[in-house]
Amino acid sequence: MEQEKIFERLLQLLSRHYSHRTAGTFVDYLDPGELRRQLDLDHAGPGGDWEQVFDWVEKYLAHAVKTDHPGYLNRMWAGANLPSVIGEMVAAATNTSACTFETAPVSTLMEKYLLRTMLELVGFANGSGQMTTGSSNANMIAMMAARNSVDPAVKQSGLFGRPELFAFVNADAHYSMDRAANILGLGADHLIKIPVDEHGRMDVAQLEQRLATVVAAGGSPFFVAATAGTTVRGSYDPLPPLLALRERYNFWLHVDGAWGGAVIFSDRLRGQYLPDLAQADSFTLDFHKMLGTALMCNVLLFNQRPDILRQVCSAGDESYIFRDGEDGEIRDLGTQSLQCGRRVDSLKWFLDWKFYGQAGLAARVEHYLELCEYAESQVNQRDELEMVVPRESFNICFRFRTPPSIPPAEFNRELRERMHRTGRSLVGTGVVNGELVLRLLITNVNVETPEIDTFFQAVIDTGRELLAERSSRNQASPTRQA
Ligand SMILES: Cc1ncc(COP(=O)(O)O)c(C=O)c1O
């Protein structure tokens, strides 16, 4: 097949898929065994067969989860902004690594432009940053920067025989913090999880006690991570008291805004949720979550530390690859990255930024919050549903009410599973105060109030259906427990 025809055919398939992205059900669900059979993964053709390639593509698309669909309410991302999808397609077709200017000239300049733009927006003066592979890695790099700043000898000598380092996070912080503590040689015992208050925020009095205990025992409290929008509850750790504690204990204050950091685009919401962000030491934000850029797209920013990334990340003999510009400026962004090959993520961000602008992104985030308020009010108005905890920001933690004889966690898990398999909707779960919750996240531009109503009606219909089935099973076999 001629190359041009290949692209024509691909674009036809994609265009057909895209125009049906909100139609029908969000998934054509098959159990893994049946899907494996239909995919015919062991098929051994002669190779070099374009028809076969397109056959796999069609199968992939037929069973792809339609993340743009309003029934898809499961994760912190849904669908993707079209400008960023175009950026992804161009990046894939031109296939290069964003580690050197030579191989990625436009991408390098766009990434530098992004960093300048975002540093200015956040208010980090004389700062620096990089696009990373997501907030998990950004959290790890921030922790590493803090570790190497408190004890620069660690880079050469490792952690052996040095004062013990302790990091502190909200007990509900994302699991990437645990992984970072593992990777960086701290170990889980040196990641102290601070219990939360009734709003799911780090309890600052308890943090203060733990800091004092660590110092009294000769340890070094080097890192505190505030979460701006916890994964399950959407709580924002309060920055002013953490900044006050930083004055006394001199730790590095990182803000994990993977999810809730998106409020920075709206002056109003930033004032409400992250008023003191400009005083933090580092901040991470995922564009691929609430802001809708295609996965993955992240930025990690440092305050007042123009050279920190190179100091921390650069290691080994890079002479074969990286060069500085004649003005001494870093030319090749790979020198301050933990990876060698780097995907081009700046193009899709740039296209989104120019297409929507700060005002467009602010309007989107503000509108999501209004929809969350609406969703919470709907839960409170419907007898069958209940909020497990009140809404803190963007996360709706609710469940279907069950009669006393039925354990709510088991029932709501079953309800979620039934909704998934029948293609009605996909909603997330989480645990709050030991209780299973259905975690509704509205981060889909195709969701408005009618789609929220449809979703809750589907939850209620599914719950009623399950209750009726249980009741008829019990009538058929009266000795069974409800
Ligand atoms: C609060 C928080 N931090 C970090 C992450 C990790 O982000 P990523 O998926 O970009 O690695 C998540 C993901 O859900 C999160 O909720």
The ligand as a Tripos MOL2 file, in Angstrom:
@<TRIPOS>MOLECULE
LIG
   16    16     1     0     0
SMALL
NO_CHARGES

@<TRIPOS>ATOM
      1 C1         -2.6240   13.8810   44.1120 C.3       1 LIG1
      2 C2         -1.9400   13.0930   43.0230 C.ar      1 LIG1
      3 N1         -0.6100   13.1720   42.8740 N.ar      1 LIG1
      4 C3          0.0500   12.5010   41.9340 C.ar      1 LIG1
      5 C4         -0.6240   11.6850   41.0530 C.ar      1 LIG1
      6 C5          0.1320   10.9300   39.9970 C.3       1 LIG1
      7 O1         -0.0120   11.5560   38.7780 O.3       1 LIG1
      8 P1          0.4690   10.8600   37.4040 P.3       1 LIG1
      9 O2         -0.6430    9.9590   37.0180 O.co2     1 LIG1
     10 O3          0.6450   12.0200   36.4740 O.co2     1 LIG1
     11 O4          1.7340   10.1430   37.6690 O.co2     1 LIG1
     12 C6         -2.0080   11.5520   41.1570 C.ar      1 LIG1
     13 C7         -2.7390   10.6720   40.2420 C.2       1 LIG1
     14 O5         -3.8860   10.4390   40.3290 O.2       1 LIG1
     15 C8         -2.6780   12.2720   42.1760 C.ar      1 LIG1
     16 O6         -4.0030   12.1560   42.3550 O.3       1 LIG1
@<TRIPOS>BOND
     1     1     2 1
     2     2     3 ar
     3     2    15 ar
     4     3     4 ar
     5     4     5 ar
     6     5     6 1
     7     5    12 ar
     8     6     7 1
     9     7     8 1
    10     8     9 2
    11     8    10 1
    12     8    11 1
    13    12    13 1
    14    12    15 ar
    15    13    14 2
    16    15    16 1
@<TRIPOS>SUBSTRUCTURE
     1 LIG1         1 GROUP 0 **** ****
